[in-house]
Amino acid sequence: MNTVNHQIESNRFVLAKDGYECLLDYKLSGRESSQSDTHQKIDFNRTYVPTELRGQKLAEQLVVAGLAWAKEQDYDIEASCSYVKKFL
C-alpha cells in the first residue's frame, strides 16, 4: 500500500507515486452550534489522480485516509466531490 500524507496547511491529502501526485482536497467551515456541542464541518471537494495512475485504487486510498482522519477529529463530514460521496 502507498503512503498517504496529510498536508494540513494545504487542506489536502497527497499520495505520491512514480513522480506524480494524487490528491484529495477539502475545505473546513466555521463551527456551528447545536445545543451543547459545536462541530466543525469538512467538505471533501476534489479528488485527482493523473491519467497515468488511474485504475489502481489510489483515489480510494486517499478517501479512506481522509475520512478516517475526519472521523478522528469529530468533524461533520460532507462531500461535494461525487467520488467521495460513494463512501458516505
KAVENRA-V179069 format. One record per pair of residues at least 24 apart in sequence whose C-alpha atoms are under 10 Angstrom apart, sorted by sequence separation. I is the first residue (numbers start at 1). J is the second residue. D is the distance in whole Angstrom. If there is no record, write none. Layout:
BEGIN
I,J,D + I,J,D
END
This chain:
BEGIN
23,47,5 + 24,48,7 + 59,83,8 + 60,84,8 + 63,87,8 + 22,47,8 + 23,48,5 + 24,49,9 + 42,67,10 + 59,84,9 + 22,48,6 + 23,49,7 + 44,70,10 + 21,48,8 + 22,49,5 + 23,50,9 + 43,70,10 + 60,87,9 + 21,49,7 + 22,50,7 + 42,70,7 + 20,49,9 + 21,50,7 + 41,70,9 + 20,50,7 + 40,70,10 + 20,51,10 + 22,53,9 + 12,44,9 + 20,52,9 + 21,53,9 + 22,54,10 + 42,74,10 + 43,75,10 + 11,44,10 + 12,45,10 + 14,47,10 + 20,53,8 + 40,73,9 + 41,74,9 + 42,75,6 + 43,76,9 + 44,77,8 + 45,78,9 + 46,79,9 + 12,46,9 + 13,47,9 + 14,48,10 + 15,49,9 + 18,52,9 + 39,73,10 + 40,74,8 + 41,75,5 + 42,76,6 + 43,77,6 + 44,78,6 + 45,79,6 + 46,80,8 + 47,81,7 + 12,47,10 + 18,53,9 + 23,58,9 + 24,59,8 + 39,74,7 + 40,75,5 + 41,76,5 + 42,77,5 + 43,78,5 + 44,79,5 + 45,80,5 + 46,81,5 + 47,82,9 + 48,83,10 + 17,53,8 + 22,58,7 + 23,59,8 + 24,60,10 + 39,75,6 + 40,76,6 + 41,77,6 + 42,78,6 + 43,79,5 + 44,80,6 + 45,81,5 + 46,82,8 + 47,83,7 + 22,59,7 + 24,61,10 + 25,62,10 + 38,75,10 + 39,76,6 + 40,77,9 + 41,78,7 + 42,79,8 + 43,80,7 + 44,81,6 + 45,82,8 + 46,83,8 + 47,84,8 + 24,62,6 + 25,63,10 + 43,81,8 + 44,82,9 + 45,83,9 + 46,84,8 + 22,61,10 + 23,62,7 + 24,63,7 + 44,83,10 + 45,84,8 + 22,62,8 + 23,63,9 + 26,66,9 + 44,84,7 + 45,85,10 + 17,58,9 + 24,65,10 + 25,66,9 + 43,84,10 + 44,85,9 + 16,58,10 + 24,66,8 + 15,58,8 + 15,59,9 + 31,75,10 + 14,59,10 + 31,76,10 + 15,61,8 + 29,75,10 + 15,62,7 + 28,75,9 + 29,76,10 + 14,62,7 + 28,76,10 + 13,62,7 + 28,77,10 + 12,62,10 + 13,63,9 + 27,78,10 + 13,65,8 + 14,66,10 + 26,78,10 + 27,79,10 + 13,66,7 + 26,79,9 + 4,58,9 + 12,66,8 + 26,80,9 + 26,81,9 + 2,58,8 + 6,62,10 + 25,81,9 + 1,58,9 + 4,61,8 + 5,62,9 + 24,81,10 + 3,61,9 + 4,62,6 + 2,61,8 + 3,62,9 + 4,63,10 + 6,65,9 + 1,61,8 + 2,62,10 + 4,64,10 + 5,65,9 + 6,66,8 + 24,84,9 + 4,65,7 + 5,66,10 + 3,65,10 + 4,66,9 + 6,69,9
END
